[in-house]
Amino acid sequence: MLNEPPCHLLLQRLSGAEMLRMWILNTNGEDTAGIVGVVSHGQIYYANCAFELAYEHWSVGQMLTQYSIADMCADECAVYDFGQGHADYR
């Protein structure tokens, strides 16, 4: 999805407005997980997360999510909104 031209334009505009947050986890020289979020009015909206299945046993997506939460807390973000759903991490 993020590799589509409309998403590229959206990401560029969010970045230019300083509303885009991205985290990439690099493991042994390989990008193994990534998160994209949008910041607005002291809140971050979790937009997308992806990880390499070969690293699933290391829970790289969960590790990066925990890091992104800590990062946003350090930025004094009041709310980290994961959107709808019933997964344990929400």
N, C-alpha and C positions, 0 to 999 in steps of 0.2 A: 504494500500500500504506500509506504513512504517513498518508494522509488518511482512513483508516478509523477509526471510533470505538474499536475495541479497541486500535489502535495509539496513539491519543490518550491513553488511560488508561495504557498502558504507559510512554509517554514522560513523562507527568506523574509517575508513580511513580519512574521512574529519575531524573528531575530533582530531585524532592524528596529522594532519597537521595544526591544529588550524584554520581551515576554516569553522567549523560548528558553527552555532548560533542557540540556542533553547530557547524559552520562554514558560513558563507554567503559566497559570492563575489559581490560587486556590481560590475557593469561598466556604466559610463555610466548609472547610476541604475536598472539592472535586475538582479534576482537571477539569476545565470547558472549557478551551481553550488552544490550543497549536500552536506554529508557529515554523517551521524549515526553516532556510536560510543558504545560502552558501556565504562566504566572499572571495573575490579575488580582488586584486589590488585596494583597496579602495572602492569597491562596494559590496553591498549585493544583492543577488538574492533570492527573496522570493520563496521558494520551495513548501511549503505546510502549510495549516492552517486547523485546525479542532476545532469544539466546540460542547458541549453537547446541543442538541436541547431543553432540559428542561430549559436552561438558555438563549435561543435566545432572549427573550423579554428584557433582560438586555444588549444586544449587546456585549457579552463577547468577541467575535472574533474581533470586531472593537476596543474595548477598548485595547485588547492585541496588535493589530496592531499599534495603536497609541503609546503605550508604547515602542514597539520594534523600531519604527522610532526614538523616543526620545533617546532611548538607543544607537542606532547606530550613531546619531548625536553627542552624548557625546563622542563616540569613534572616532569622526572625519571621519566618513564614508561619502564620497562625493556623492554617488548615492545609492538609494534604488530602485532596479528594481523589479517591480511587474510582469514582463513578459507581454505577450500579453493579450488583452482583452479591453473591453469598460466599465467596471464597474465604478461607481462614484468615488471610492476610488483611482483609478489609476490616 
